[in-house]
Amino acid sequence: MSDERFRITGHTIMRAYVCLATFLVVAVAQEAPNRRRRVWDTSENDTSSLPPPFFHPTPERVTSKEGQMAKLECMVENIGTKHVIWRRKSDPNPLTIGRRTFVDDERISVQHIPLQPNWTLLIKQVRLDDAGEYECQVASTDRQLRRSVFLTVKPGKRQKIKSDIKITGKTYVEKGQKIKLICNATGADTTDDLDWFRNGQKLSTNKKITIHKRVSLTDRQIDSVLEVQDADLDDAGVYVCRTSELLVESKRVDVLNADTNNVKRGTEKDSDGESSASGKQEQLSNTENHAWRLTPSCSELLLVVFFAISLSHIVHNFRLPT
């Protein structure tokens, strides 16, 4: 009887231990997220042990020259675990968060020394379009934790580009083909506009003619492509490309009639060579004809001989007696 009571008591104690272990496991599992949540809230929110962040006075206006490095300073104390964000006032997307850059621009970075309050935004090879208002902001629900810096960029010295203009394209096409000419102009004032003319008449885009332009402000260059579809004889002539600063270049384009068979097409050099050879051949032919006219024929020689013999015979028969 005592053995049976002992076994019952042992089973009861074992069940109690199992229940206690299960309770402890459940309690720890529920406490872990709460602990992580408390740690996260402590890192994100201001703690009672640290004073709130504040900005040190730094220049609110920065002037830089085009091509140099622009430095926008921002000094924040008591930042704790928060992050400093740089962005353009006109763009809600950040340029940098902490020391990481969030734009695809290798010119932009942040200069920061650990445990120091300085967070300086660096813009290498600053451009004119970089000018504007920037904002240094501390990530917080308090919208007052931000400071503005206005950047002014002055134009730098630009290398003067010599003005030039040229036209490329075929100087002749077959009737029914497309005329395509490309005008390239470079220089200080050539990016304003560019016009095309044919035989003195200004050309514009229509059903037959298309004009495409591409302007590069960086290279101070403008390209214009002129295309004339289904060219006919009226489309031949002198094409002129003119810029706003009156740089002019011209090119003559001929339209060949494919139905004409008595003209042999080729380069100008070949045409000149053929013309010269044809002239020499014609001159030689005329010389031979002239020589043939000066040379007596066989019939003429026989006639002369016959006349001489007849004259000699007559003289012999009518010779006077001695």
TORKOL-4160 file (C-alpha; in steps of 0.2 Angstrom, whole numbers, padded with zeros to 4 digits, m for minus):
322
<pt num="1" X="0000" Y="0000" Z="0000"/>
<pt num="2" X="0014" Y="0012" Z="0004"/>
<pt num="3" X="0023" Y="0008" Z="m0012"/>
<pt num="4" X="0007" Y="0013" Z="m0022"/>
<pt num="5" X="0006" Y="0029" Z="m0012"/>
<pt num="6" X="0024" Y="0033" Z="m0016"/>
<pt num="7" X="0022" Y="0030" Z="m0035"/>
<pt num="8" X="0006" Y="0042" Z="m0034"/>
<pt num="9" X="0016" Y="0055" Z="m0025"/>
<pt num="10" X="0031" Y="0054" Z="m0037"/>
<pt num="11" X="0019" Y="0056" Z="m0052"/>
<pt num="12" X="0011" Y="0071" Z="m0044"/>
<pt num="13" X="0027" Y="0079" Z="m0041"/>
<pt num="14" X="0033" Y="0076" Z="m0059"/>
<pt num="15" X="0017" Y="0083" Z="m0066"/>
<pt num="16" X="0020" Y="0099" Z="m0055"/>
<pt num="17" X="0037" Y="0101" Z="m0062"/>
<pt num="18" X="0031" Y="0099" Z="m0080"/>
<pt num="19" X="0018" Y="0112" Z="m0077"/>
<pt num="20" X="0030" Y="0124" Z="m0069"/>
<pt num="21" X="0043" Y="0122" Z="m0084"/>
<pt num="22" X="0029" Y="0125" Z="m0096"/>
<pt num="23" X="0023" Y="0141" Z="m0087"/>
<pt num="24" X="0041" Y="0147" Z="m0087"/>
<pt num="25" X="0044" Y="0144" Z="m0106"/>
<pt num="26" X="0027" Y="0154" Z="m0110"/>
<pt num="27" X="0032" Y="0168" Z="m0098"/>
<pt num="28" X="0049" Y="0170" Z="m0106"/>
<pt num="29" X="0042" Y="0169" Z="m0124"/>
<pt num="30" X="0030" Y="0183" Z="m0120"/>
<pt num="31" X="0043" Y="0194" Z="m0111"/>
<pt num="32" X="0055" Y="0194" Z="m0125"/>
<pt num="33" X="0045" Y="0204" Z="m0138"/>
<pt num="34" X="0041" Y="0216" Z="m0124"/>
<pt num="35" X="0059" Y="0218" Z="m0119"/>
<pt num="36" X="0064" Y="0221" Z="m0138"/>
<pt num="37" X="0050" Y="0234" Z="m0139"/>
<pt num="38" X="0056" Y="0243" Z="m0124"/>
<pt num="39" X="0074" Y="0243" Z="m0131"/>
<pt num="40" X="0068" Y="0249" Z="m0148"/>
<pt num="41" X="0057" Y="0263" Z="m0140"/>
<pt num="42" X="0072" Y="0268" Z="m0129"/>
<pt num="43" X="0083" Y="0270" Z="m0145"/>
<pt num="44" X="0070" Y="0279" Z="m0155"/>
<pt num="45" X="0063" Y="0290" Z="m0142"/>
<pt num="46" X="0071" Y="0303" Z="m0131"/>
<pt num="47" X="0077" Y="0296" Z="m0114"/>
<pt num="48" X="0076" Y="0305" Z="m0098"/>
<pt num="49" X="0095" Y="0303" Z="m0096"/>
<pt num="50" X="0099" Y="0313" Z="m0111"/>
<pt num="51" X="0094" Y="0331" Z="m0115"/>
<pt num="52" X="0085" Y="0334" Z="m0132"/>
<pt num="53" X="0096" Y="0337" Z="m0148"/>
<pt num="54" X="0100" Y="0354" Z="m0153"/>
<pt num="55" X="0110" Y="0363" Z="m0167"/>
<pt num="56" X="0126" Y="0373" Z="m0165"/>
<pt num="57" X="0127" Y="0390" Z="m0175"/>
<pt num="58" X="0134" Y="0386" Z="m0192"/>
<pt num="59" X="0134" Y="0397" Z="m0208"/>
<pt num="60" X="0117" Y="0398" Z="m0216"/>
<pt num="61" X="0124" Y="0404" Z="m0233"/>
<pt num="62" X="0138" Y="0396" Z="m0242"/>
<pt num="63" X="0145" Y="0402" Z="m0259"/>
<pt num="64" X="0156" Y="0391" Z="m0270"/>
<pt num="65" X="0163" Y="0392" Z="m0287"/>
<pt num="66" X="0158" Y="0381" Z="m0301"/>
<pt num="67" X="0169" Y="0365" Z="m0302"/>
<pt num="68" X="0175" Y="0367" Z="m0284"/>
<pt num="69" X="0170" Y="0358" Z="m0268"/>
<pt num="70" X="0155" Y="0365" Z="m0258"/>
<pt num="71" X="0154" Y="0361" Z="m0240"/>
<pt num="72" X="0138" Y="0363" Z="m0230"/>
<pt num="73" X="0141" Y="0362" Z="m0211"/>
<pt num="74" X="0129" Y="0355" Z="m0198"/>
<pt num="75" X="0133" Y="0353" Z="m0180"/>
<pt num="76" X="0121" Y="0343" Z="m0169"/>
<pt num="77" X="0123" Y="0339" Z="m0150"/>
<pt num="78" X="0115" Y="0326" Z="m0140"/>
<pt num="79" X="0110" Y="0316" Z="m0155"/>
<pt num="80" X="0111" Y="0299" Z="m0146"/>
<pt num="81" X="0105" Y="0285" Z="m0157"/>
<pt num="82" X="0096" Y="0296" Z="m0169"/>
<pt num="83" X="0102" Y="0300" Z="m0187"/>
<pt num="84" X="0106" Y="0316" Z="m0196"/>
<pt num="85" X="0098" Y="0318" Z="m0213"/>
<pt num="86" X="0103" Y="0329" Z="m0227"/>
<pt num="87" X="0091" Y="0333" Z="m0241"/>
<pt num="88" X="0086" Y="0347" Z="m0254"/>
<pt num="89" X="0072" Y="0358" Z="m0247"/>
<pt num="90" X="0063" Y="0356" Z="m0264"/>
<pt num="91" X="0065" Y="0337" Z="m0264"/>
<pt num="92" X="0057" Y="0326" Z="m0250"/>
<pt num="93" X="0069" Y="0311" Z="m0254"/>
<pt num="94" X="0085" Y="0311" Z="m0243"/>
<pt num="95" X="0103" Y="0314" Z="m0250"/>
<pt num="96" X="0111" Y="0306" Z="m0235"/>
<pt num="97" X="0106" Y="0297" Z="m0219"/>
<pt num="98" X="0119" Y="0296" Z="m0207"/>
<pt num="99" X="0135" Y="0292" Z="m0216"/>
<pt num="100" X="0126" Y="0283" Z="m0230"/>
<pt num="101" X="0122" Y="0291" Z="m0247"/>
<pt num="102" X="0105" Y="0288" Z="m0255"/>
<pt num="103" X="0107" Y="0296" Z="m0272"/>
<pt num="104" X="0116" Y="0290" Z="m0287"/>
<pt num="105" X="0129" Y="0304" Z="m0287"/>
<pt num="106" X="0147" Y="0301" Z="m0283"/>
<pt num="107" X="0150" Y="0319" Z="m0280"/>
<pt num="108" X="0139" Y="0319" Z="m0264"/>
<pt num="109" X="0145" Y="0312" Z="m0247"/>
<pt num="110" X="0145" Y="0316" Z="m0229"/>
<pt num="111" X="0160" Y="0320" Z="m0218"/>
<pt num="112" X="0159" Y="0315" Z="m0200"/>
<pt num="113" X="0171" Y="0310" Z="m0186"/>
<pt num="114" X="0164" Y="0298" Z="m0173"/>
<pt num="115" X="0159" Y="0306" Z="m0156"/>
<pt num="116" X="0160" Y="0323" Z="m0164"/>
<pt num="117" X="0144" Y="0334" Z="m0168"/>
<pt num="118" X="0150" Y="0339" Z="m0186"/>
<pt num="119" X="0140" Y="0332" Z="m0200"/>
<pt num="120" X="0146" Y="0341" Z="m0216"/>
<pt num="121" X="0138" Y="0338" Z="m0233"/>
<pt num="122" X="0151" Y="0338" Z="m0247"/>
<pt num="123" X="0147" Y="0341" Z="m0265"/>
<pt num="124" X="0162" Y="0339" Z="m0277"/>
<pt num="125" X="0164" Y="0348" Z="m0293"/>
<pt num="126" X="0149" Y="0358" Z="m0289"/>
<pt num="127" X="0138" Y="0364" Z="m0304"/>
<pt num="128" X="0126" Y="0378" Z="m0307"/>
<pt num="129" X="0111" Y="0367" Z="m0305"/>
<pt num="130" X="0117" Y="0362" Z="m0287"/>
<pt num="131" X="0112" Y="0379" Z="m0281"/>
<pt num="132" X="0098" Y="0380" Z="m0269"/>
<pt num="133" X="0092" Y="0377" Z="m0251"/>
<pt num="134" X="0097" Y="0362" Z="m0242"/>
<pt num="135" X="0091" Y="0355" Z="m0225"/>
<pt num="136" X="0100" Y="0346" Z="m0211"/>
<pt num="137" X="0087" Y="0337" Z="m0201"/>
<pt num="138" X="0087" Y="0325" Z="m0186"/>
<pt num="139" X="0076" Y="0310" Z="m0188"/>
<pt num="140" X="0062" Y="0314" Z="m0175"/>
<pt num="141" X="0044" Y="0317" Z="m0173"/>
<pt num="142" X="0048" Y="0335" Z="m0169"/>
<pt num="143" X="0048" Y="0344" Z="m0185"/>
<pt num="144" X="0058" Y="0359" Z="m0177"/>
<pt num="145" X="0074" Y="0348" Z="m0177"/>
<pt num="146" X="0080" Y="0355" Z="m0194"/>
<pt num="147" X="0092" Y="0368" Z="m0200"/>
<pt num="148" X="0093" Y="0376" Z="m0218"/>
<pt num="149" X="0108" Y="0381" Z="m0228"/>
<pt num="150" X="0107" Y="0390" Z="m0244"/>
<pt num="151" X="0120" Y="0386" Z="m0257"/>
<pt num="152" X="0125" Y="0399" Z="m0271"/>
<pt num="153" X="0136" Y="0393" Z="m0285"/>
<pt num="154" X="0146" Y="0406" Z="m0296"/>
<pt num="155" X="0150" Y="0402" Z="m0314"/>
<pt num="156" X="0168" Y="0397" Z="m0316"/>
<pt num="157" X="0180" Y="0400" Z="m0330"/>
<pt num="158" X="0175" Y="0391" Z="m0346"/>
<pt num="159" X="0186" Y="0386" Z="m0360"/>
<pt num="160" X="0182" Y="0396" Z="m0375"/>
<pt num="161" X="0177" Y="0384" Z="m0389"/>
<pt num="162" X="0181" Y="0390" Z="m0407"/>
<pt num="163" X="0166" Y="0392" Z="m0418"/>
<pt num="164" X="0165" Y="0380" Z="m0432"/>
<pt num="165" X="0151" Y="0372" Z="m0444"/>
<pt num="166" X="0152" Y="0358" Z="m0456"/>
<pt num="167" X="0139" Y="0348" Z="m0467"/>
<pt num="168" X="0141" Y="0329" Z="m0470"/>
<pt num="169" X="0131" Y="0318" Z="m0482"/>
<pt num="170" X="0131" Y="0312" Z="m0500"/>
<pt num="171" X="0133" Y="0325" Z="m0514"/>
<pt num="172" X="0122" Y="0315" Z="m0526"/>
<pt num="173" X="0107" Y="0302" Z="m0524"/>
<pt num="174" X="0097" Y="0292" Z="m0537"/>
<pt num="175" X="0080" Y="0299" Z="m0541"/>
<pt num="176" X="0067" Y="0292" Z="m0528"/>
<pt num="177" X="0080" Y="0289" Z="m0514"/>
<pt num="178" X="0082" Y="0299" Z="m0498"/>
<pt num="179" X="0093" Y="0315" Z="m0496"/>
<pt num="180" X="0101" Y="0315" Z="m0479"/>
<pt num="181" X="0113" Y="0329" Z="m0473"/>
<pt num="182" X="0120" Y="0332" Z="m0456"/>
<pt num="183" X="0125" Y="0349" Z="m0450"/>
<pt num="184" X="0136" Y="0351" Z="m0434"/>
<pt num="185" X="0140" Y="0368" Z="m0426"/>
<pt num="186" X="0150" Y="0372" Z="m0411"/>
<pt num="187" X="0154" Y="0388" Z="m0402"/>
<pt num="188" X="0149" Y="0400" Z="m0389"/>
<pt num="189" X="0133" Y="0406" Z="m0397"/>
<pt num="190" X="0128" Y="0392" Z="m0409"/>
<pt num="191" X="0116" Y="0383" Z="m0397"/>
<pt num="192" X="0102" Y="0396" Z="m0400"/>
<pt num="193" X="0096" Y="0389" Z="m0416"/>
<pt num="194" X="0100" Y="0382" Z="m0433"/>
<pt num="195" X="0091" Y="0384" Z="m0450"/>
<pt num="196" X="0092" Y="0375" Z="m0467"/>
<pt num="197" X="0090" Y="0383" Z="m0484"/>
<pt num="198" X="0089" Y="0376" Z="m0502"/>
<pt num="199" X="0093" Y="0387" Z="m0516"/>
<pt num="200" X="0090" Y="0402" Z="m0505"/>
<pt num="201" X="0073" Y="0396" Z="m0498"/>
<pt num="202" X="0071" Y="0392" Z="m0480"/>
<pt num="203" X="0066" Y="0374" Z="m0476"/>
<pt num="204" X="0054" Y="0367" Z="m0463"/>
<pt num="205" X="0047" Y="0351" Z="m0458"/>
<pt num="206" X="0033" Y="0345" Z="m0469"/>
<pt num="207" X="0026" Y="0328" Z="m0476"/>
<pt num="208" X="0042" Y="0326" Z="m0487"/>
<pt num="209" X="0055" Y="0335" Z="m0476"/>
<pt num="210" X="0060" Y="0331" Z="m0458"/>
<pt num="211" X="0072" Y="0341" Z="m0447"/>
<pt num="212" X="0079" Y="0334" Z="m0431"/>
<pt num="213" X="0089" Y="0345" Z="m0419"/>
<pt num="214" X="0100" Y="0340" Z="m0404"/>
<pt num="215" X="0108" Y="0353" Z="m0392"/>
<pt num="216" X="0122" Y="0350" Z="m0380"/>
<pt num="217" X="0124" Y="0364" Z="m0368"/>
<pt num="218" X="0139" Y="0356" Z="m0360"/>
<pt num="219" X="0149" Y="0354" Z="m0376"/>
<pt num="220" X="0141" Y="0370" Z="m0384"/>
<pt num="221" X="0136" Y="0360" Z="m0399"/>
<pt num="222" X="0121" Y="0358" Z="m0410"/>
<pt num="223" X="0117" Y="0345" Z="m0422"/>
<pt num="224" X="0103" Y="0345" Z="m0436"/>
<pt num="225" X="0099" Y="0331" Z="m0447"/>
<pt num="226" X="0089" Y="0336" Z="m0463"/>
<pt num="227" X="0080" Y="0322" Z="m0473"/>
<pt num="228" X="0071" Y="0324" Z="m0489"/>
<pt num="229" X="0061" Y="0308" Z="m0494"/>
<pt num="230" X="0058" Y="0302" Z="m0512"/>
<pt num="231" X="0070" Y="0314" Z="m0520"/>
<pt num="232" X="0066" Y="0321" Z="m0537"/>
<pt num="233" X="0075" Y="0333" Z="m0549"/>
<pt num="234" X="0067" Y="0348" Z="m0540"/>
<pt num="235" X="0076" Y="0343" Z="m0524"/>
<pt num="236" X="0093" Y="0345" Z="m0531"/>
<pt num="237" X="0103" Y="0361" Z="m0528"/>
<pt num="238" X="0113" Y="0370" Z="m0515"/>
<pt num="239" X="0109" Y="0366" Z="m0497"/>
<pt num="240" X="0114" Y="0379" Z="m0484"/>
<pt num="241" X="0116" Y="0377" Z="m0465"/>
<pt num="242" X="0116" Y="0393" Z="m0455"/>
<pt num="243" X="0118" Y="0396" Z="m0436"/>
<pt num="244" X="0111" Y="0411" Z="m0426"/>
<pt num="245" X="0128" Y="0419" Z="m0426"/>
<pt num="246" X="0128" Y="0418" Z="m0445"/>
<pt num="247" X="0140" Y="0404" Z="m0447"/>
<pt num="248" X="0136" Y="0397" Z="m0464"/>
<pt num="249" X="0141" Y="0381" Z="m0473"/>
<pt num="250" X="0134" Y="0374" Z="m0490"/>
<pt num="251" X="0134" Y="0358" Z="m0500"/>
<pt num="252" X="0128" Y="0355" Z="m0517"/>
<pt num="253" X="0117" Y="0339" Z="m0520"/>
<pt num="254" X="0113" Y="0332" Z="m0537"/>
<pt num="255" X="0098" Y="0320" Z="m0540"/>
<pt num="256" X="0102" Y="0308" Z="m0554"/>
<pt num="257" X="0089" Y="0302" Z="m0566"/>
<pt num="258" X="0090" Y="0283" Z="m0567"/>
<pt num="259" X="0080" Y="0283" Z="m0583"/>
<pt num="260" X="0095" Y="0291" Z="m0592"/>
<pt num="261" X="0106" Y="0279" Z="m0601"/>
<pt num="262" X="0118" Y="0290" Z="m0611"/>
<pt num="263" X="0127" Y="0296" Z="m0595"/>
<pt num="264" X="0139" Y="0285" Z="m0587"/>
<pt num="265" X="0139" Y="0289" Z="m0568"/>
<pt num="266" X="0155" Y="0289" Z="m0557"/>
<pt num="267" X="0166" Y="0301" Z="m0547"/>
<pt num="268" X="0171" Y="0317" Z="m0554"/>
<pt num="269" X="0189" Y="0311" Z="m0556"/>
<pt num="270" X="0183" Y="0296" Z="m0567"/>
<pt num="271" X="0172" Y="0308" Z="m0577"/>
<pt num="272" X="0186" Y="0319" Z="m0580"/>
<pt num="273" X="0197" Y="0305" Z="m0585"/>
<pt num="274" X="0184" Y="0298" Z="m0597"/>
<pt num="275" X="0181" Y="0315" Z="m0605"/>
<pt num="276" X="0200" Y="0317" Z="m0607"/>
<pt num="277" X="0201" Y="0300" Z="m0615"/>
<pt num="278" X="0186" Y="0302" Z="m0626"/>
<pt num="279" X="0194" Y="0319" Z="m0632"/>
<pt num="280" X="0211" Y="0311" Z="m0636"/>
<pt num="281" X="0202" Y="0297" Z="m0645"/>
<pt num="282" X="0192" Y="0309" Z="m0655"/>
<pt num="283" X="0207" Y="0320" Z="m0659"/>
<pt num="284" X="0217" Y="0304" Z="m0665"/>
<pt num="285" X="0202" Y="0299" Z="m0676"/>
<pt num="286" X="0201" Y="0316" Z="m0684"/>
<pt num="287" X="0220" Y="0315" Z="m0687"/>
<pt num="288" X="0219" Y="0298" Z="m0695"/>
<pt num="289" X="0205" Y="0304" Z="m0706"/>
<pt num="290" X="0215" Y="0320" Z="m0711"/>
<pt num="291" X="0230" Y="0309" Z="m0716"/>
<pt num="292" X="0219" Y="0297" Z="m0726"/>
<pt num="293" X="0213" Y="0312" Z="m0736"/>
<pt num="294" X="0230" Y="0318" Z="m0740"/>
<pt num="295" X="0237" Y="0300" Z="m0745"/>
<pt num="296" X="0232" Y="0297" Z="m0764"/>
<pt num="297" X="0223" Y="0281" Z="m0767"/>
<pt num="298" X="0229" Y="0267" Z="m0779"/>
<pt num="299" X="0216" Y="0272" Z="m0793"/>
<pt num="300" X="0223" Y="0289" Z="m0793"/>
<pt num="301" X="0241" Y="0282" Z="m0795"/>
<pt num="302" X="0236" Y="0271" Z="m0809"/>
<pt num="303" X="0227" Y="0285" Z="m0818"/>
<pt num="304" X="0243" Y="0296" Z="m0817"/>
<pt num="305" X="0254" Y="0282" Z="m0824"/>
<pt num="306" X="0241" Y="0278" Z="m0838"/>
<pt num="307" X="0241" Y="0297" Z="m0843"/>
<pt num="308" X="0260" Y="0297" Z="m0843"/>
<pt num="309" X="0261" Y="0282" Z="m0854"/>
<pt num="310" X="0248" Y="0289" Z="m0866"/>
<pt num="311" X="0257" Y="0305" Z="m0867"/>
<pt num="312" X="0273" Y="0297" Z="m0871"/>
<pt num="313" X="0266" Y="0286" Z="m0885"/>
<pt num="314" X="0258" Y="0301" Z="m0893"/>
<pt num="315" X="0274" Y="0311" Z="m0893"/>
<pt num="316" X="0283" Y="0296" Z="m0900"/>
<pt num="317" X="0271" Y="0294" Z="m0915"/>
<pt num="318" X="0271" Y="0313" Z="m0919"/>
<pt num="319" X="0289" Y="0315" Z="m0918"/>
<pt num="320" X="0296" Y="0326" Z="m0932"/>
<pt num="321" X="0309" Y="0318" Z="m0944"/>
<pt num="322" X="0327" Y="0323" Z="m0943"/>
